[in-house]
Amino acid sequence: MASKLQFYQTVAERAANDVTANRGNWTGFLDTAARLYKYPFPDQLLIHAQRPDAIACAPIETWNDSFNRWVRRGTTGIALIDDSGSYPRLKYVFDVNDTEPSLSKSRPVYLWEMRHEHKTIALDALSKIYDDVGDSIADSFRSIANQLAYEYYEDNAREIKYRAEDSFLEGFDEYNLSVTFKEALSTSIAYTLMSRCGFDTADYFEDDDFQFILEFNTEDMAHALGTAANELSQQVLRDIELVIKKYERQKDVNRTQDVNRTPEDNRTPETERSTANERNADVHSGRGLSPAGYQTERTGGEPSVSIDGIDGTDRYGRMRKAFLKEHRTITYNSMLLKETLFPHLREIEEAANNRLQQVMNVLTERNSLPDKRTDPMGWTAGMNALKAQAEEMVLNELIYTF
C-alpha cells in the first residue's frame, strides 16, 4: 500500500498535468496562486489540487498560538511536501476558513487589498524599480511582466530547452521556443498580478491570450512555467504589499493624532496593526515558519538520515540540493514532486565520494609528499592542498552542473 507521502506526490504529478490541460484550468490555478503568492510553486500546486478556494493558509500552531484561533474539529489539513530536511515528509496547513476565533480575544486576520487610493502610491513605488510604468495599473502590470519574462528566459534558456523535451514545444526552433515561453510567462505574470490586486480579469484577458498553454503539456513544462510565474509575480506583489501596508499604518497614526490622543495612545494602534499585519504575512504565505512548526509525517521506510555520506555528513548531497534549489529551480521542483530528488542526492553523495577517492589516489601517486613521520605538518599541508584540488574537480564534475 502506498504511503501518504507517495499518495500526495501522485496528487502533485496529476495536478501538474491538469493545470495546463486548458485555459480554464490554468487561470483557475493562477487565481489560487495569486492569493497564496508567497508559497513556492509546488505548494501552490498541492493547495490548488486540494483546496482551490483557499484564502490564507498556516500551520495549526500559528493559528492557535499567534492568532488565538482554533481549527474546527474534523477538518482535514492541506498536505504539502516538506523538503527542508534530508528526506521528504508531509506537513499540513489549514485555511483561515477552517478556523474560528476562541472565546478569548483573537487577533484579526488582515489581508491587504488594493483600493483606488492605493493605485497612485503603488505606481510611484513600481516606477522606481521597473521601466515603462505609466498612469494605468493594468498597462504597467503588462509592461513589468514583459520585462521580467524576457530577463527570466534569457537567464534560464538552457534549462527551459532541456525541460521542453517530450512536450509539444520540443520541435520548436530556438526563436519560436523563446517567443512562446516569454509570451506564456508574461501573460501568466500579468494575470496573477491583476487577480491578486482585485481586477476583474475577464475584462483584460481573452481566451486567445492563453492559447499557448496547450503546448506546456508535460509535468516538466508545467513546472517550468509555474515556477517562473510564481517567482516573478511574487517579486512584484511583495513590492506592492510593502507600500500599501506602510500607507495604511500611516493612516492609523494620522487617525489617532486627529482625535488628540496622548503620545502613548498614539503608539498603541500603530504597533498593534503593524504586528497584526506582519503576523498575517506569515499566515498568507508560510513565510518565517520553520519545518518544526508544521505537523509532519516521515515517509514509510525512510531512514532517519537518507543521504549516506562519509562520517554521516552527507556533505555533497546537501551541496547539490542547495545548488539545484537556488540555480536550477525548475529542475528542483520537478524532481521533488516526481520523487526523484532525494534518490538523486544519494547517488550524487556516493558518486562524489567515490570520485574524490579516485582523484586523490591519482594525485598522491603523481605528487611527492613529505614523510608523514618526520614532517607531519608538511605532510598535512600537502594532503590538504591535494584534497582541495581533488574536491574542486568533483564539484565541477558532479555538483555544480546542469
JOTA-V573258 format. One record per residue. N is the residue number from 1. RES is the residue in one letter. SS is DSSP state (H for helix, E for strand, C for the rest). Layout:
n=N res=RES ss=SS
n=N res=RES ss=SS
This chain:
n=1 res=M ss=C
n=2 res=A ss=C
n=3 res=S ss=C
n=4 res=K ss=H
n=5 res=L ss=H
n=6 res=Q ss=H
n=7 res=F ss=H
n=8 res=Y ss=H
n=9 res=Q ss=H
n=10 res=T ss=H
n=11 res=V ss=H
n=12 res=A ss=H
n=13 res=E ss=H
n=14 res=R ss=H
n=15 res=A ss=H
n=16 res=A ss=H
n=17 res=N ss=H
n=18 res=D ss=H
n=19 res=V ss=H
n=20 res=T ss=C
n=21 res=A ss=C
n=22 res=N ss=C
n=23 res=R ss=H
n=24 res=G ss=H
n=25 res=N ss=H
n=26 res=W ss=H
n=27 res=T ss=H
n=28 res=G ss=H
n=29 res=F ss=H
n=30 res=L ss=H
n=31 res=D ss=H
n=32 res=T ss=H
n=33 res=A ss=H
n=34 res=A ss=H
n=35 res=R ss=H
n=36 res=L ss=C
n=37 res=Y ss=C
n=38 res=K ss=C
n=39 res=Y ss=C
n=40 res=P ss=C
n=41 res=F ss=H
n=42 res=P ss=H
n=43 res=D ss=H
n=44 res=Q ss=H
n=45 res=L ss=H
n=46 res=L ss=H
n=47 res=I ss=H
n=48 res=H ss=H
n=49 res=A ss=H
n=50 res=Q ss=H
n=51 res=R ss=C
n=52 res=P ss=C
n=53 res=D ss=C
n=54 res=A ss=C
n=55 res=I ss=C
n=56 res=A ss=C
n=57 res=C ss=E
n=58 res=A ss=E
n=59 res=P ss=C
n=60 res=I ss=H
n=61 res=E ss=H
n=62 res=T ss=H
n=63 res=W ss=H
n=64 res=N ss=H
n=65 res=D ss=H
n=66 res=S ss=H
n=67 res=F ss=C
n=68 res=N ss=C
n=69 res=R ss=E
n=70 res=W ss=E
n=71 res=V ss=E
n=72 res=R ss=C
n=73 res=R ss=C
n=74 res=G ss=C
n=75 res=T ss=C
n=76 res=T ss=C
n=77 res=G ss=C
n=78 res=I ss=E
n=79 res=A ss=E
n=80 res=L ss=E
n=81 res=I ss=E
n=82 res=D ss=E
n=83 res=D ss=C
n=84 res=S ss=C
n=85 res=G ss=C
n=86 res=S ss=C
n=87 res=Y ss=C
n=88 res=P ss=C
n=89 res=R ss=E
n=90 res=L ss=E
n=91 res=K ss=E
n=92 res=Y ss=E
n=93 res=V ss=E
n=94 res=F ss=E
n=95 res=D ss=E
n=96 res=V ss=H
n=97 res=N ss=H
n=98 res=D ss=H
n=99 res=T ss=E
n=100 res=E ss=E
n=101 res=P ss=E
n=102 res=S ss=C
n=103 res=L ss=C
n=104 res=S ss=C
n=105 res=K ss=C
n=106 res=S ss=C
n=107 res=R ss=C
n=108 res=P ss=C
n=109 res=V ss=C
n=110 res=Y ss=C
n=111 res=L ss=C
n=112 res=W ss=C
n=113 res=E ss=C
n=114 res=M ss=C
n=115 res=R ss=C
n=116 res=H ss=H
n=117 res=E ss=H
n=118 res=H ss=H
n=119 res=K ss=H
n=120 res=T ss=H
n=121 res=I ss=H
n=122 res=A ss=H
n=123 res=L ss=H
n=124 res=D ss=H
n=125 res=A ss=H
n=126 res=L ss=H
n=127 res=S ss=H
n=128 res=K ss=C
n=129 res=I ss=C
n=130 res=Y ss=C
n=131 res=D ss=C
n=132 res=D ss=C
n=133 res=V ss=C
n=134 res=G ss=C
n=135 res=D ss=C
n=136 res=S ss=C
n=137 res=I ss=H
n=138 res=A ss=H
n=139 res=D ss=H
n=140 res=S ss=H
n=141 res=F ss=H
n=142 res=R ss=H
n=143 res=S ss=H
n=144 res=I ss=H
n=145 res=A ss=H
n=146 res=N ss=H
n=147 res=Q ss=H
n=148 res=L ss=H
n=149 res=A ss=H
n=150 res=Y ss=H
n=151 res=E ss=H
n=152 res=Y ss=H
n=153 res=Y ss=H
n=154 res=E ss=H
n=155 res=D ss=H
n=156 res=N ss=H
n=157 res=A ss=H
n=158 res=R ss=H
n=159 res=E ss=H
n=160 res=I ss=H
n=161 res=K ss=H
n=162 res=Y ss=H
n=163 res=R ss=H
n=164 res=A ss=C
n=165 res=E ss=C
n=166 res=D ss=C
n=167 res=S ss=C
n=168 res=F ss=C
n=169 res=L ss=C
n=170 res=E ss=C
n=171 res=G ss=C
n=172 res=F ss=C
n=173 res=D ss=C
n=174 res=E ss=H
n=175 res=Y ss=H
n=176 res=N ss=H
n=177 res=L ss=H
n=178 res=S ss=H
n=179 res=V ss=H
n=180 res=T ss=H
n=181 res=F ss=H
n=182 res=K ss=H
n=183 res=E ss=H
n=184 res=A ss=H
n=185 res=L ss=H
n=186 res=S ss=H
n=187 res=T ss=H
n=188 res=S ss=H
n=189 res=I ss=H
n=190 res=A ss=H
n=191 res=Y ss=H
n=192 res=T ss=H
n=193 res=L ss=H
n=194 res=M ss=H
n=195 res=S ss=H
n=196 res=R ss=H
n=197 res=C ss=C
n=198 res=G ss=C
n=199 res=F ss=C
n=200 res=D ss=C
n=201 res=T ss=H
n=202 res=A ss=H
n=203 res=D ss=H
n=204 res=Y ss=C
n=205 res=F ss=C
n=206 res=E ss=C
n=207 res=D ss=H
n=208 res=D ss=H
n=209 res=D ss=H
n=210 res=F ss=H
n=211 res=Q ss=H
n=212 res=F ss=H
n=213 res=I ss=H
n=214 res=L ss=H
n=215 res=E ss=H
n=216 res=F ss=C
n=217 res=N ss=C
n=218 res=T ss=C
n=219 res=E ss=H
n=220 res=D ss=H
n=221 res=M ss=H
n=222 res=A ss=H
n=223 res=H ss=H
n=224 res=A ss=H
n=225 res=L ss=H
n=226 res=G ss=H
n=227 res=T ss=H
n=228 res=A ss=H
n=229 res=A ss=H
n=230 res=N ss=H
n=231 res=E ss=H
n=232 res=L ss=H
n=233 res=S ss=H
n=234 res=Q ss=H
n=235 res=Q ss=H
n=236 res=V ss=H
n=237 res=L ss=H
n=238 res=R ss=H
n=239 res=D ss=H
n=240 res=I ss=H
n=241 res=E ss=H
n=242 res=L ss=H
n=243 res=V ss=H
n=244 res=I ss=H
n=245 res=K ss=H
n=246 res=K ss=H
n=247 res=Y ss=H
n=248 res=E ss=H
n=249 res=R ss=H
n=250 res=Q ss=H
n=251 res=K ss=H
n=252 res=D ss=H
n=253 res=V ss=H
n=254 res=N ss=H
n=255 res=R ss=H
n=256 res=T ss=H
n=257 res=Q ss=H
n=258 res=D ss=H
n=259 res=V ss=C
n=260 res=N ss=C
n=261 res=R ss=C
n=262 res=T ss=C
n=263 res=P ss=H
n=264 res=E ss=H
n=265 res=D ss=H
n=266 res=N ss=H
n=267 res=R ss=H
n=268 res=T ss=H
n=269 res=P ss=H
n=270 res=E ss=H
n=271 res=T ss=H
n=272 res=E ss=H
n=273 res=R ss=H
n=274 res=S ss=H
n=275 res=T ss=H
n=276 res=A ss=H
n=277 res=N ss=H
n=278 res=E ss=H
n=279 res=R ss=H
n=280 res=N ss=H
n=281 res=A ss=H
n=282 res=D ss=H
n=283 res=V ss=H
n=284 res=H ss=H
n=285 res=S ss=H
n=286 res=G ss=C
n=287 res=R ss=C
n=288 res=G ss=C
n=289 res=L ss=C
n=290 res=S ss=C
n=291 res=P ss=H
n=292 res=A ss=H
n=293 res=G ss=H
n=294 res=Y ss=C
n=295 res=Q ss=E
n=296 res=T ss=E
n=297 res=E ss=E
n=298 res=R ss=E
n=299 res=T ss=C
n=300 res=G ss=C
n=301 res=G ss=C
n=302 res=E ss=C
n=303 res=P ss=C
n=304 res=S ss=C
n=305 res=V ss=C
n=306 res=S ss=C
n=307 res=I ss=C
n=308 res=D ss=C
n=309 res=G ss=C
n=310 res=I ss=H
n=311 res=D ss=H
n=312 res=G ss=H
n=313 res=T ss=C
n=314 res=D ss=C
n=315 res=R ss=H
n=316 res=Y ss=H
n=317 res=G ss=H
n=318 res=R ss=H
n=319 res=M ss=H
n=320 res=R ss=H
n=321 res=K ss=H
n=322 res=A ss=H
n=323 res=F ss=H
n=324 res=L ss=H
n=325 res=K ss=H
n=326 res=E ss=H
n=327 res=H ss=H
n=328 res=R ss=C
n=329 res=T ss=H
n=330 res=I ss=H
n=331 res=T ss=H
n=332 res=Y ss=H
n=333 res=N ss=H
n=334 res=S ss=H
n=335 res=M ss=H
n=336 res=L ss=H
n=337 res=L ss=H
n=338 res=K ss=C
n=339 res=E ss=C
n=340 res=T ss=C
n=341 res=L ss=H
n=342 res=F ss=H
n=343 res=P ss=H
n=344 res=H ss=H
n=345 res=L ss=H
n=346 res=R ss=H
n=347 res=E ss=H
n=348 res=I ss=H
n=349 res=E ss=H
n=350 res=E ss=H
n=351 res=A ss=H
n=352 res=A ss=H
n=353 res=N ss=H
n=354 res=N ss=H
n=355 res=R ss=H
n=356 res=L ss=H
n=357 res=Q ss=H
n=358 res=Q ss=H
n=359 res=V ss=H
n=360 res=M ss=H
n=361 res=N ss=H
n=362 res=V ss=H
n=363 res=L ss=H
n=364 res=T ss=H
n=365 res=E ss=H
n=366 res=R ss=H
n=367 res=N ss=C
n=368 res=S ss=C
n=369 res=L ss=C
n=370 res=P ss=C
n=371 res=D ss=C
n=372 res=K ss=C
n=373 res=R ss=C
n=374 res=T ss=C
n=375 res=D ss=C
n=376 res=P ss=H
n=377 res=M ss=H
n=378 res=G ss=H
n=379 res=W ss=H
n=380 res=T ss=H
n=381 res=A ss=H
n=382 res=G ss=H
n=383 res=M ss=H
n=384 res=N ss=H
n=385 res=A ss=H
n=386 res=L ss=H
n=387 res=K ss=H
n=388 res=A ss=H
n=389 res=Q ss=H
n=390 res=A ss=H
n=391 res=E ss=H
n=392 res=E ss=H
n=393 res=M ss=H
n=394 res=V ss=H
n=395 res=L ss=H
n=396 res=N ss=H
n=397 res=E ss=H
n=398 res=L ss=H
n=399 res=I ss=H
n=400 res=Y ss=C
n=401 res=T ss=C
n=402 res=F ss=C
